[in-house]
Amino acid sequence: MTAVNKVLEGRVLTERTRSPKAGLDLYLLRLNEPVMSMQSWDRIATARSDRNGRFSFNISEAGPYELRWKHEADAVEHELHIGDFDTKKQIEVIYSNKERKVFPWAKDL
């Protein structure tokens, strides 16, 4: 497999005030083949939003990707699907703590 060098950058903003959300743990996952279940996702990188809500991932693997973030222990707040891209991509994450979902694999994140 040929290594690819890409950067995924983003900013986390709170839903209500659009202010930066600091200290949020973010997990970048990549889809494995064959797709058998939701457990076909492998975590390839982690990041934490800084005081300005910014985060960055250096990626050396082809996508597609999924970005997940946690609100509390064992609860995944949300998922964001990100298709494959070339060199650099910027995204905005809107943080809301309303509808948390608990997944069986969340404790491993």
C-alpha positions in Angstrom: 0.0 0.0 0.0 1.3 3.4 -0.9 1.5 5.9 1.9 -0.5 9.1 1.4 0.2 12.4 3.2 -2.9 14.4 4.0 -4.0 16.8 6.7 -7.5 17.1 8.1 -8.0 20.3 10.1 -11.0 21.5 11.8 -12.6 23.6 14.5 -15.2 22.6 17.1 -17.9 25.1 17.8 -20.7 24.9 20.4 -24.1 24.6 18.9 -25.9 27.4 20.7 -23.2 30.1 21.0 -20.8 29.1 18.2 -18.0 29.6 20.7 -14.9 27.3 20.5 -15.1 24.0 22.3 -11.8 23.3 24.0 -10.6 19.9 25.4 -12.8 17.7 23.2 -11.3 14.3 22.4 -11.6 13.4 18.7 -11.0 10.1 17.0 -10.4 9.5 13.4 -11.3 6.1 12.0 -10.8 4.5 8.6 -13.1 1.9 7.0 -11.7 -1.6 6.6 -12.5 -3.9 3.8 -14.6 -6.0 3.6 -17.4 -4.1 5.3 -18.9 -6.6 7.7 -20.2 -4.5 10.5 -19.7 -1.2 12.4 -16.6 -2.9 13.9 -15.0 -2.6 10.4 -13.7 0.8 11.5 -10.1 1.1 12.8 -9.0 4.1 14.8 -6.0 5.6 13.0 -5.5 8.9 14.9 -6.6 10.9 18.0 -6.6 14.6 18.7 -7.9 17.1 21.3 -9.3 20.4 20.4 -7.2 23.4 21.7 -8.5 26.5 23.5 -9.6 27.9 20.1 -11.5 24.7 19.3 -9.0 23.7 16.6 -7.7 20.2 15.9 -5.6 18.6 13.2 -4.9 15.0 12.0 -1.9 14.0 9.8 -3.2 11.1 7.7 -1.1 8.5 5.9 -3.9 6.1 5.0 -6.6 6.3 2.3 -10.2 6.9 3.3 -13.1 7.0 3.7 -12.9 8.2 7.3 -15.3 8.8 10.2 -14.7 11.4 12.9 -16.1 10.6 16.4 -16.0 12.5 19.6 -16.9 11.8 23.2 -18.8 13.8 25.6 -18.4 11.6 28.7 -16.8 8.3 29.4 -18.3 5.4 27.4 -20.6 7.8 25.3 -19.9 8.7 21.7 -21.4 12.2 21.1 -21.6 12.1 17.4 -20.1 10.7 14.2 -19.2 12.6 11.0 -18.5 10.7 7.8 -15.6 12.2 5.7 -15.0 10.9 2.2 -11.5 10.5 0.9 -9.7 13.7 -0.2 -6.4 14.9 -1.6 -3.8 16.6 0.5 -5.8 18.9 2.8 -9.4 19.3 4.0 -10.9 21.7 6.5 -14.1 20.9 8.4 -16.3 22.4 11.1 -17.7 20.4 13.9 -20.8 21.6 15.7 -20.8 20.4 19.3 -24.1 19.5 20.9 -24.6 17.5 24.1 -28.3 16.8 23.5 -28.6 13.3 21.9 -25.8 11.1 23.2 -25.6 7.6 21.9 -23.9 4.8 23.8 -22.2 2.2 21.6 -20.7 -1.1 22.9 -17.2 -0.2 21.5 -17.2 3.3 23.0 -15.3 2.1 26.1 -12.3 1.2 23.7 -12.0 4.8 22.4 
